[in-house]
Amino acid sequence: MGKLLKVLFHVNEVEKWDTALGNITNLIKDVGQGGAEIKVVANGPSVAAFSDSSRLQAMSALADEGAVFLACRNSLKKMCSGVDVCLTEEALPPFIKVVPAGITEIVRSQSEGFAYVKP
């Protein structure tokens, strides 16, 4: 087996989730489970997808295959200051981890050799 791939998917638009989940599924199919270290950073309006049960099912299945889902705390707080959706950290499924700032996680991951993918 070749070198372990390190890939970071950045999703900041709700409309891009289906594409991102398809990309991650295809990546895992191609390299095999355990063939890539996969992070998915959600920031901006895209964090609202964590309240969508059908997308959460797909995310959970990918998390079971090793993908790590990360939500931006700043974006969650901003979403809760509006009137549409408020999703607290405590309400997130256990497979979704919260990072203080999505942008910092993206920059840090790139400095650690993660390839950046923006669906």
Accessible surface in RSA format (square Angstrom, percent):
REM  Atomic radii and reference values for relative SASA: ProtOr
REM  Chains: A
REM  Algorithm: Lee & Richards
REM  Probe-radius: 1.40
REM  Slices: 20
REM RES _ NUM      All-atoms   Total-Side   Main-Chain    Non-polar    All polar
REM                ABS   REL    ABS   REL    ABS   REL    ABS   REL    ABS   REL
RES MET A   1   192.20  99.5  99.97  66.2  92.23 219.6  82.15  69.8 110.05 145.8
RES GLY A   2    62.51  77.1   0.00   N/A  62.51  77.1  41.27 113.2  21.25  47.6
RES LYS A   3   187.82  91.6 157.87  96.9  29.95  71.3 112.34 101.1  75.47  80.4
RES LEU A   4    79.54  44.3  69.85  50.0   9.70  24.4  69.87  49.1   9.68  26.0
RES LEU A   5    80.11  44.6  78.31  56.0   1.80   4.5  80.11  56.3   0.00   0.0
RES LYS A   6    68.17  33.3  60.25  37.0   7.92  18.9  28.11  25.3  40.06  42.7
RES VAL A   7    13.33   8.8  13.33  12.1   0.00   0.0  13.33  11.6   0.00   0.0
RES LEU A   8     0.00   0.0   0.00   0.0   0.00   0.0   0.00   0.0   0.00   0.0
RES PHE A   9     6.39   3.2   6.39   4.0   0.00   0.0   6.39   3.9   0.00   0.0
RES HIS A  10    15.33   8.4  15.23  10.6   0.11   0.3  15.10  15.6   0.23   0.3
RES VAL A  11     0.23   0.2   0.00   0.0   0.23   0.6   0.23   0.2   0.00   0.0
RES ASN A  12    45.60  31.4  43.72  42.2   1.88   4.5   2.42   5.8  43.17  41.7
RES GLU A  13    67.58  38.8  66.23  50.1   1.35   3.2  22.43  43.4  45.15  36.9
RES VAL A  14    40.30  26.5  39.49  35.7   0.81   2.0  39.49  34.3   0.81   2.2
RES GLU A  15   131.78  75.7 109.50  82.8  22.28  53.1  68.20 131.9  63.58  51.9
RES LYS A  16    75.88  37.0  75.88  46.6   0.00   0.0  21.56  19.4  54.32  57.9
RES TRP A  17     0.22   0.1   0.22   0.1   0.00   0.0   0.22   0.1   0.00   0.0
RES ASP A  18    92.22  64.6  80.83  80.5  11.39  26.9  35.37  83.2  56.85  56.7
RES THR A  19    70.78  50.3  60.87  61.7   9.91  23.6  40.12  53.9  30.66  46.4
RES ALA A  20     0.00   0.0   0.00   0.0   0.00   0.0   0.00   0.0   0.00   0.0
RES LEU A  21    13.29   7.4  12.95   9.3   0.34   0.8  13.29   9.3   0.00   0.0
RES GLY A  22    31.01  38.2   0.00   N/A  31.01  38.2  29.99  82.3   1.01   2.3
RES ASN A  23    54.42  37.5  49.30  47.6   5.12  12.3   9.54  23.0  44.88  43.4
RES ILE A  24     0.00   0.0   0.00   0.0   0.00   0.0   0.00   0.0   0.00   0.0
RES THR A  25    46.20  32.9  45.29  45.9   0.92   2.2  33.83  45.4  12.38  18.7
RES ASN A  26    89.56  61.8  85.97  83.1   3.59   8.6  25.74  61.9  63.82  61.7
RES LEU A  27    34.08  19.0  28.92  20.7   5.16  13.0  33.41  23.5   0.67   1.8
RES ILE A  28    12.01   6.8  11.07   8.2   0.94   2.3  11.07   8.0   0.94   2.6
RES LYS A  29   160.00  78.1 126.26  77.5  33.74  80.3  87.11  78.4  72.89  77.6
RES ASP A  30   122.93  86.1  90.64  90.2  32.29  76.4  23.28  54.8  99.65  99.4
RES VAL A  31    43.44  28.6  21.09  19.1  22.34  53.8  28.85  25.1  14.59  39.6
RES GLY A  32    32.27  39.8   0.00   N/A  32.27  39.8  30.62  84.0   1.64   3.7
RES GLN A  33   122.97  68.8  89.06  65.1  33.91  80.7  28.13  59.9  94.85  71.9
RES GLY A  34    51.84  63.9   0.00   N/A  51.84  63.9  36.64 100.6  15.20  34.0
RES GLY A  35     4.37   5.4   0.00   N/A   4.37   5.4   1.17   3.2   3.19   7.2
RES ALA A  36    16.25  14.9   0.58   0.9  15.66  35.6   0.58   0.8  15.66  41.5
RES GLU A  37    73.70  42.3  68.22  51.6   5.48  13.0  27.98  54.1  45.72  37.3
RES ILE A  38     4.70   2.7   3.85   2.9   0.85   2.1   3.85   2.8   0.85   2.3
RES LYS A  39    31.10  15.2  31.10  19.1   0.00   0.0  18.79  16.9  12.31  13.1
RES VAL A  40     0.73   0.5   0.17   0.2   0.56   1.3   0.17   0.1   0.56   1.5
RES VAL A  41     0.00   0.0   0.00   0.0   0.00   0.0   0.00   0.0   0.00   0.0
RES ALA A  42     0.18   0.2   0.18   0.3   0.00   0.0   0.18   0.3   0.00   0.0
RES ASN A  43    24.89  17.2  24.89  24.0   0.00   0.0   0.44   1.1  24.45  23.6
RES GLY A  44    28.18  34.8   0.00   N/A  28.18  34.8  25.98  71.3   2.20   4.9
RES PRO A  45    96.90  70.6  82.72  75.4  14.18  51.5  95.80  79.1   1.10   6.8
RES SER A  46     0.00   0.0   0.00   0.0   0.00   0.0   0.00   0.0   0.00   0.0
RES VAL A  47     0.62   0.4   0.62   0.6   0.00   0.0   0.62   0.5   0.00   0.0
RES ALA A  48    28.17  25.9  24.54  37.9   3.63   8.3  24.78  34.9   3.39   9.0
RES ALA A  49     2.07   1.9   0.00   0.0   2.07   4.7   2.07   2.9   0.00   0.0
RES PHE A  50     2.83   1.4   0.44   0.3   2.39   6.2   0.44   0.3   2.39   6.8
RES SER A  51    60.08  50.8  27.40  36.6  32.68  75.3  21.35  45.5  38.73  54.3
RES ASP A  52    47.29  33.1  39.80  39.6   7.49  17.7  19.54  46.0  27.75  27.7
RES SER A  53    87.68  74.1  81.65 109.0   6.03  13.9  48.32 102.9  39.36  55.1
RES SER A  54    74.47  62.9  65.40  87.3   9.06  20.9  47.22 100.5  27.25  38.2
RES ARG A  55    43.25  18.2  41.36  21.1   1.89   4.5   9.35  12.8  33.90  20.5
RES LEU A  56    32.31  18.0  31.42  22.5   0.89   2.2  31.71  22.3   0.61   1.6
RES GLN A  57   137.09  76.7 127.64  93.3   9.45  22.5  42.48  90.4  94.61  71.8
RES ALA A  58    40.60  37.3  31.06  47.9   9.55  21.7  39.56  55.7   1.04   2.8
RES MET A  59     0.00   0.0   0.00   0.0   0.00   0.0   0.00   0.0   0.00   0.0
RES SER A  60    39.08  33.0  39.05  52.1   0.03   0.1  12.77  27.2  26.31  36.9
RES ALA A  61    53.07  48.8  46.83  72.3   6.24  14.2  51.22  72.1   1.85   4.9
RES LEU A  62    10.04   5.6  10.04   7.2   0.00   0.0  10.04   7.1   0.00   0.0
RES ALA A  63    22.50  20.7   7.90  12.2  14.60  33.2   7.96  11.2  14.54  38.5
RES ASP A  64   114.57  80.3  86.87  86.5  27.70  65.5  30.51  71.8  84.06  83.8
RES GLU A  65    67.01  38.5  61.18  46.3   5.83  13.9  14.17  27.4  52.84  43.1
RES GLY A  66    47.49  58.6   0.00   N/A  47.49  58.6  34.82  95.6  12.67  28.4
RES ALA A  67     4.43   4.1   0.00   0.0   4.43  10.1   0.00   0.0   4.43  11.7
RES VAL A  68    63.51  41.8  61.24  55.4   2.26   5.5  63.51  55.2   0.00   0.0
RES PHE A  69     0.34   0.2   0.34   0.2   0.00   0.0   0.34   0.2   0.00   0.0
RES LEU A  70    12.34   6.9  12.31   8.8   0.04   0.1  12.31   8.6   0.04   0.1
RES ALA A  71     0.00   0.0   0.00   0.0   0.00   0.0   0.00   0.0   0.00   0.0
RES CYS A  72     6.01   4.5   6.01   6.7   0.00   0.0   0.00   0.0   6.01   6.5
RES ARG A  73    72.82  30.6  72.82  37.1   0.00   0.0  17.48  23.9  55.34  33.5
RES ASN A  74    85.65  59.1  79.47  76.8   6.18  14.9  25.85  62.2  59.80  57.8
RES SER A  75    14.85  12.5   8.51  11.4   6.34  14.6   4.70  10.0  10.14  14.2
RES LEU A  76     4.76   2.6   4.57   3.3   0.19   0.5   4.72   3.3   0.04   0.1
RES LYS A  77   134.79  65.8 124.75  76.5  10.05  23.9  82.30  74.1  52.49  55.9
RES LYS A  78   161.60  78.8 151.42  92.9  10.18  24.2 100.33  90.3  61.26  65.3
RES MET A  79    32.74  17.0  19.17  12.7  13.57  32.3  28.72  24.4   4.02   5.3
RES CYS A  80    42.53  32.2  21.99  24.5  20.54  48.3  17.36  44.0  25.17  27.1
RES SER A  81    94.45  79.8  53.76  71.7  40.69  93.7  48.75 103.8  45.70  64.0
RES GLY A  82    45.70  56.4   0.00   N/A  45.70  56.4  31.73  87.1  13.97  31.3
RES VAL A  83   149.42  98.3 115.01 104.1  34.41  82.9 122.00 106.0  27.42  74.4
RES ASP A  84   133.45  93.5 100.15  99.7  33.30  78.7  33.04  77.7 100.41 100.1
RES VAL A  85    53.94  35.5  47.30  42.8   6.64  16.0  53.27  46.3   0.67   1.8
RES CYS A  86    78.19  59.1  47.49  53.0  30.70  72.2  28.11  71.2  50.07  54.0
RES LEU A  87    19.17  10.7  18.56  13.3   0.60   1.5  18.79  13.2   0.37   1.0
RES THR A  88    65.49  46.6  59.84  60.7   5.65  13.5  56.81  76.3   8.68  13.1
RES GLU A  89    58.97  33.9  46.01  34.8  12.96  30.9  16.27  31.5  42.70  34.9
RES GLU A  90   155.38  89.2 119.22  90.2  36.16  86.1  77.89 150.7  77.49  63.3
RES ALA A  91    63.51  58.4  31.12  48.0  32.39  73.7  41.80  58.9  21.71  57.5
RES LEU A  92    15.92   8.9   2.18   1.6  13.75  34.6   2.18   1.5  13.75  37.0
RES PRO A  93    29.80  21.7  22.43  20.4   7.37  26.8  28.94  23.9   0.86   5.3
RES PRO A  94   118.98  86.7 104.40  95.2  14.59  53.0 115.70  95.5   3.28  20.4
RES PHE A  95    45.68  22.9  31.79  19.7  13.89  36.1  39.58  24.0   6.09  17.4
RES ILE A  96     9.07   5.2   0.00   0.0   9.07  21.9   0.00   0.0   9.07  24.6
RES LYS A  97   112.42  54.8 110.32  67.7   2.10   5.0  79.83  71.9  32.59  34.7
RES VAL A  98    35.09  23.1   9.92   9.0  25.17  60.6   9.92   8.6  25.17  68.3
RES VAL A  99    17.08  11.2  16.71  15.1   0.37   0.9  17.08  14.8   0.00   0.0
RES PRO A 100    92.37  67.3  89.95  82.0   2.42   8.8  90.39  74.6   1.98  12.3
RES ALA A 101    20.11  18.5  18.43  28.4   1.68   3.8  18.45  26.0   1.66   4.4
RES GLY A 102     0.59   0.7   0.00   N/A   0.59   0.7   0.00   0.0   0.59   1.3
RES ILE A 103   107.35  61.1 106.36  79.2   0.99   2.4 106.36  76.6   0.99   2.7
RES THR A 104    60.38  42.9  56.26  57.0   4.12   9.8  40.82  54.8  19.55  29.6
RES GLU A 105    20.18  11.6  20.00  15.1   0.19   0.4   0.56   1.1  19.62  16.0
RES ILE A 106     7.05   4.0   7.05   5.2   0.00   0.0   7.05   5.1   0.00   0.0
RES VAL A 107    89.09  58.6  87.40  79.1   1.68   4.1  88.16  76.6   0.93   2.5
RES ARG A 108   127.64  53.6 122.92  62.7   4.71  11.2  42.40  58.0  85.23  51.7
RES SER A 109     0.00   0.0   0.00   0.0   0.00   0.0   0.00   0.0   0.00   0.0
RES GLN A 110    83.61  46.8  67.88  49.6  15.73  37.4  16.88  35.9  66.73  50.6
RES SER A 111    94.12  79.5  50.87  67.9  43.26  99.6  49.18 104.7  44.94  63.0
RES GLU A 112    85.49  49.1  67.81  51.3  17.68  42.1  39.65  76.7  45.84  37.4
RES GLY A 113    54.65  67.4   0.00   N/A  54.65  67.4  34.19  93.8  20.46  45.8
RES PHE A 114    10.40   5.2   2.81   1.7   7.59  19.8   2.89   1.8   7.51  21.5
RES ALA A 115    56.08  51.6  45.23  69.8  10.85  24.7  55.77  78.5   0.32   0.8
RES TYR A 116    86.70  40.5  58.95  33.5  27.74  72.2  46.15  34.7  40.55  50.0
RES VAL A 117    50.02  32.9  46.99  42.5   3.03   7.3  50.02  43.5   0.00   0.0
RES LYS A 118    84.07  41.0  55.25  33.9  28.81  68.6  47.40  42.7  36.67  39.1
RES PRO A 119    21.95  16.0   0.00   0.0  21.95  79.8  18.99  15.7   2.96  18.4
END  Absolute sums over single chains surface
CHAIN  1 A     6325.2       4876.4       1448.8       3628.7       2696.4
END  Absolute sums over all chains
TOTAL          6325.2       4876.4       1448.8       3628.7       2696.4
